[in-house]
Amino acid sequence: MKSKRIITFSTLILFFSPLFLRGTAGEASAQNIPPPDKQNMEVSTQDAFYPKGDQALYMYIMYNVKYSEEAKQKYIEGNVSLSFDVMPDSTVKNVNIISDLGYGTGDGVKKLVGQLKFAPAIQMGMKVKMNLMMDFPVKAH
């Protein structure tokens, strides 16, 4: 009695797949394509920031500014806007008052910010100078 063999499509695929795979793998290795370089694919950039966070920065400024007696008597409240450069060595330079509430509040905030250390900006893996503009809350009580 003769036996009938039934060849299914999946059997053909399994049988011939090494032939197809060998051809494509051979082409890739013949071209000598190196694997991607992970070190050069990532572009690391970061803006300058205060390491303890913005809220800690604002609280530090608000409670450590030396307010004038006149500012305390008048309960001066609001924001002082500053522009300053964070240098690659984490220091703050070129502090300028953009908007001020008067009574020496801007100068007090400027003095404190100038003494702080920030994490520097990073571009293409290198520390760089970056200008920041920030509003600082003031409550002279």
TAVENFEN-V531620 format. One record per backbone hydrogen bond with DSSP energy under -1.0 kcal/mol. NH is the residue of the N-H (numbers start at 1). CO is the residue of the C=O. E is the energy in kcal/mol with one decimal. If there is no record, write none. Layout:
# TAVENFEN-V531620
((NH;CO;E) (NH;CO;E))
This chain:
# TAVENFEN-V531620
((12;8;-1.6) (13;9;-2.1) (14;10;-2.2) (15;11;-2.1) (16;12;-2.6) (17;13;-1.9) (20;16;-1.5) (21;17;-2.7) (22;18;-2.1) (23;19;-1.3) (24;20;-1.5) (25;21;-2.4) (26;22;-2.0) (27;23;-1.5) (28;24;-1.7) (29;25;-2.1) (30;26;-1.8) (31;27;-1.3) (33;28;-1.0) (42;38;-1.1) (46;122;-2.5) (49;119;-1.7) (53;50;-2.0) (57;53;-1.8) (58;54;-2.7) (59;55;-2.4) (60;56;-2.3) (61;57;-2.4) (62;58;-2.7) (63;59;-2.2) (64;60;-1.0) (65;61;-1.3) (67;65;-1.1) (72;68;-2.0) (73;69;-2.5) (74;70;-1.8) (76;71;-1.9) (78;138;-1.9) (80;136;-2.5) (81;99;-1.7) (82;134;-2.9) (83;96;-2.6) (84;132;-2.5) (85;93;-2.9) (86;130;-3.2) (87;91;-2.9) (90;87;-2.1) (93;85;-2.5) (96;83;-3.1) (98;81;-3.2) (99;81;-1.3) (105;102;-1.8) (108;104;-1.9) (109;105;-2.3) (110;106;-2.6) (111;107;-2.3) (112;108;-1.9) (113;109;-2.7) (114;110;-2.0) (115;112;-1.2) (116;113;-1.3) (118;90;-2.2) (119;49;-3.3) (122;46;-2.6) (123;126;-2.7) (125;44;-1.6) (126;123;-1.9) (128;121;-2.4) (130;86;-2.0) (132;84;-3.3) (134;82;-2.3) (136;80;-2.8) (138;78;-3.1) (140;76;-3.2) (141;139;-1.1))
